Amino acid sequence: MKLNKIEFMLMNNPARRLMQKSLEFKKFKYFLNRNDINLKGKSILDAGCGSGYSTYLLEKEYSPSKLYAFDLMESQIDLAKKRKLNANFFVGDITKIGVHEEEFDAVFVFGVLHHVPAWKEAIKEFSRVLKPGGVLLLEDMNGDASKFFKKYFGLDHPNEAFFEWSEFTSHIEDNGLQILYQEKVVFEGLRTFLCIKPTNLNNI
Ligand SMILES: C[S@@+](CC[C@H](N)C(=O)[O-])C[C@H]1O[C@@H](n2cnc3c(N)ncnc32)[C@H](O)[C@@H]1O
């Protein structure tokens, strides 16, 4: 679901960039280091990339061999393309990602699924596009937090995406992904996850 005007403004400003770099991306890097996972030179997908700041961080940190990034909103992708990154930006839907299966070593998702009524389909897609041994790094808010921002900040979040963490994590595992690590960001309603697609699915 596309952002309303208030959230578009909140997402495209220096405070959001600071939070993304110094909280969310920092945690992702910590998770990866802790698990001895090195993404330098690997293939990376930035799903729901917004105006591409996260894509910029990924390019700078990992110099990926392949960096794809997409968002539902054309206006976001137009902004992202202006960054002149070595990345393939396209308009796309996270519930039906236009790439081949097992194409990526890592998928990054910064705060997108609370906008997606069919969020379960999106998780299925992450599992489909990851190579065996590939990792999913995901940050999102649960239903309680999403409702709070909807009520007090006028953000437009779909009721269908008001999930609880227990439902969310079960769905990740039901799609063949193993959660290696999860942690709250600032408050319990906001969490970051590191998940892996096992090389042998029979092992989970
Ligand atoms: C809260 S913003 C986060 C943007 C960026 N990832 C960030 O962290 O700054 C959510 C983003 O998800 C995108 N989005 C919503 N539904 C989507 C869908 N079905 N497929 C792809 N992107 C979607 C929105 O257009 C928006 O850019």
The ligand as a Gaussian input file, in Angstrom:
#p B3LYP/6-31G(d) Opt

LIG

0 1
 C        7.629000       3.051000       5.855000
 S        8.224000       3.158000       4.218000
 C        9.896000       2.591000       4.390000
 C       10.755000       3.006000       3.224000
 C       12.235000       2.635000       3.369000
 N       12.413000       1.198000       3.337000
 C       12.776000       3.207000       4.660000
 O       13.033000       2.424000       5.572000
 O       12.950000       4.412000       4.754000
 C        7.441000       1.764000       3.453000
 C        7.796000       1.618000       1.993000
 O        7.215000       0.414000       1.519000
 C        6.703000       0.640000       0.241000
 N        5.680000      -0.369000      -0.036000
 C        4.439000      -0.471000       0.497000
 N        3.798000      -1.527000       0.000000
 C        4.655000      -2.119000      -0.879000
 C        4.560000      -3.259000      -1.724000
 N        3.461000      -4.012000      -1.782000
 N        5.636000      -3.566000      -2.486000
 C        6.761000      -2.820000      -2.441000
 N        6.912000      -1.731000      -1.660000
 C        5.861000      -1.383000      -0.885000
 C        6.155000       2.057000       0.299000
 O        5.990000       2.618000      -0.964000
 C        7.240000       2.741000       1.121000
 O        8.263000       3.275000       0.327000

